[in-house]
Amino acid sequence: MSSAFEVRGGNRLKGEIIPQGAKNEALQIISAVMLTPEKVTIHNIPDIVDVNLLIELLGDAGVKINRITRDKCEFQADDIDQAYLQSADFKKKSGRLRGSVMIAGPLLARFGKALIPKPGGDKIGRRRLDTHIIGFEKLGARFNYESDDNYFRLEAPGGLKGTYMLLDEPSVTGTANIVMAAVLAQGTTTIYNAACEPYLQQLCKMLNSMGARISGVGSNLLTIEGVTSLGGCQHTMLPDMIEIGSFIGLAAMTQSELTIKNAGVESLGIIPDKFRSLGIQLEIRGNDIYIPSQESYEIQTFLDGSILTISDHPWPGFTPDLLSIVLVVATQAKGSVMIHQKMFESRLFFVDKLIDMGAQIVLCDPHRAVVIGLGRQHPLRGITMSSPDIRAGVSLLIAALSAEGKSTIQNIDQIDRGYQYIDERLRNLGADIKRV
C-alpha cells in the first residue's frame, strides 16, 4: 500500500527553504565514479529514492561506498564485480531504475562491455535510448537487443575509438553517456548538437578535474581528447533548478513570502524570467531568491498584445520539467497563457485533475493546453487525486496547498523519487500536509 499526502490548503507560508542537490545531475555524476579506480567524493547529494537506488546498485556491483552524511559520499570503484554486472539480479534491479542507463558509458569505456535495460521510470511517453546506442556504435561498440529479457548488450572488444558525431537530438542523458564513454576512448571525439544543460556542464567539469580533456563545455559542440586513465576528485552538485522553480510557483500561488537560499542563481538561465512573465515578483539577492507575498499576479502578453506562449526547449531554453509547474501557477493568475509541451507526449495528462479542482484549462491536444487565469476569483477546491509522474506530482501538491479544503494525493512514491522530505520541509514553512 503506497502512502498518500493529506493536504489542507489555504495557508500562507513564510520562511526560508534550501533546495536539494540536483537530481538530474546526481544520476550522471554518481555513474561517473565508475570511470576511475581512485576515490571520488561527492557533496550535496539529494536524499531521494532514484539516487539512493543508484548508489545501492553501484554498491552491489562492488563499488566501495562510504556515505559520510546523507548528502556527502565517498566512492571507490577499484574492484568492480564484472560477473554481477551481467547477472539476473543486476538486470532486475537496473530495470526498475531509469538512471541505471548512465552507467553504460563508464563501463563500456573502462571494461569494454555493458548491459542496458530498456527504460522504466516516469509515465510521460516514450523515452528512447537511440541517441545513447547510436553514439556508442559510432565509438566502435557493437550491440545486440535481447528481447527475451528486454536488454541491450554492448561490447567493444577492441576498445573505443574517437570519432565525429552529430546527435539526432540534444539528449541530456545521451550526451552524458557518450561523453563518459569518449573520455577514455583512443583519439579525439567531437559531439555536435550536444546537450548543454548545467547538469552536463557539471559532469564535464568533474571529468576534467579527474584528468579528462573536454573543451567546448557549455556549448553544443564538445571536443574530447581521449586519455588512458582518470583519477579521483571532489565534486559539489548544483542546487536543483526544478525544485527552485517549484518553490517560486508555490510562493506565488499560496500568496507566501519565501526566500530560497543558495539557489545557484548563475545556473538558472531563463527560469526566473519565465516566472516573471507570469507576473510573479522575485528578487535575486546575492545567491538567494526572495519572493514577496503577492495578492495577485498578471500574465504578461507579447509586445504586440498577443497571448503569451510558454514552451519547452533544449537548454538554454526553458526546461520541460518546469512546464507542469508553470501551468498550475497560471491557473490563479490574471490572464491567459498557452503551454506547449513539445518534448513529451503525455506530460499534460494531469490537467484533468486541475479541471476537477475548478481550474479553467482547455487541453487542445497531448502537447498543448490553454490556461485561462481567474485571478483568484474562484479558488481551487480540494479533491482526491493520483500523481502520474514526478513533476506533475509536485504541481498537484502546489495546487492542493493553494486550494480550499482537503486534498488527498495518492501514489506519492512518484514525488519521493524526485523531492527529498518535501512534506517536512513544507511543514516548516507553515503548510498543513501530512503523510498517511
Secondary structure, 3 states (H helix, E strand, C coil): CCCCEEEECCCCCEEEECCCECHHHHHHHHHHHHHCCCEEEEECCCCCHHHHHHHHHHHHCCCEEEEEECCEEEEECCCCCCCHHHCHHHHHHHHCCHHHHHHHHHHHHHHCEEEEECCCCCCCCCCCCHHHHHHHHHCCCEEEEEHHHCEEEEECCCCCECCEEECCCCCHHHHHHHHHHHCCCECEEEEECCCCCHHHHHHHHHHHHCCCEEECCCCCEEEEECCCCCCCEEEECCECHHHHHHHHHHHHHCCCEEEECCCCHHHCCCHHHHHHCCCCCCEEECCEEEECCCCCCECCCCCCCCCEEEECCCCCCCCHHHHHHHHHHHCCCEEEEEEECCCCCCCCCCHHHHHHCCCCEEEEECCEEEEEEECCCCCCECCEEECCCHHHHHHHHHHHHHCECEEEEECCHHHHCCCCCHHHHHHCCCCEEEEC
